[in-house]
């Protein structure tokens, strides 16, 4: 019964992805043939460059997680961390947003190390540092591009909400008073496991306070990773023949789109990513059709790297069992 419910949830999210793509084409009056023609005739050299730069995100992301594992005294071969990371990339394409991939790598390494609390804490901090890096890129970009964006209410509200969520997460995990108050609220029936899990995570996360240098390096990597995303989109836009764009728009809108696609309502962010691109990027002078085109190309990059990660993960099944 439990497996059937998971299947229904998967089908529901798949339908949401399809619905969002269909709604985008209908409400934005995007011609499918023109959309596919733009993608087909894109400059292959720029596309290859964008694809290669995109790969840096995964390299730096792997190093960021490995750094946290070593700081948590979870010393395992780098090859083993790589296979688990690849599994996370693959399942993040099939499960809702990147959170699904985090769940898979948490379970995978928890079973291997028999230290679930430490592993889950590293995955949580890995995701949290990425989110903090995203907000840093957003705020710095907003500072330099305020004249361009001060009249864009949607962008300003989005940045405010994203920054507020980050502040709340940091308070819950790093402020003991806030943590105690939230813990008191979790006394409703069946909340015991949630309360205990939150307590364990709080203590594990606080363990990293002794490793401030690691956390700083981790944050620096996260900022670089989050800055690469807009660069990839910008190069992809160039491949479609779009010239004369102000890069500041990309450094503001792409992190906003990235934060929104973390919502677990579609499969791997598909549909949601394209819809948000068509919503925000016209402010940069880009048509909704062009925005949807390079958002689809970006989704294709994610799926392709996910397939490569899945292949590595499957080919090492026997090794992981041994």
HELIX and SHEET records of a PDB file:
HELIX    1   1 UNK A    2  UNK A   27  1                                  26    
HELIX    2   2 UNK A   32  UNK A   40  1                                   9    
HELIX    3   3 UNK A   44  UNK A   71  1                                  28    
HELIX    4   4 UNK A   78  UNK A   94  1                                  17    
HELIX    5   5 UNK A   99  UNK A  113  1                                  15    
HELIX    6   6 UNK A  116  UNK A  144  1                                  29    
HELIX    7   7 UNK A  146  UNK A  149  1                                   4    
HELIX    8   8 UNK A  153  UNK A  174  1                                  22    
HELIX    9   9 UNK A  176  UNK A  185  1                                  10    
HELIX   10  10 UNK A  192  UNK A  207  1                                  16    
HELIX   11  11 UNK A  208  UNK A  210  5                                   3    
HELIX   12  12 UNK A  212  UNK A  239  1                                  28    
HELIX   13  13 UNK A  247  UNK A  260  1                                  14    
HELIX   14  14 UNK A  272  UNK A  280  1                                   9    
HELIX   15  15 UNK A  281  UNK A  284  5                                   4    
HELIX   16  16 UNK A  288  UNK A  315  1                                  28    
HELIX   17  17 UNK A  317  UNK A  321  1                                   5    
END                                                                             
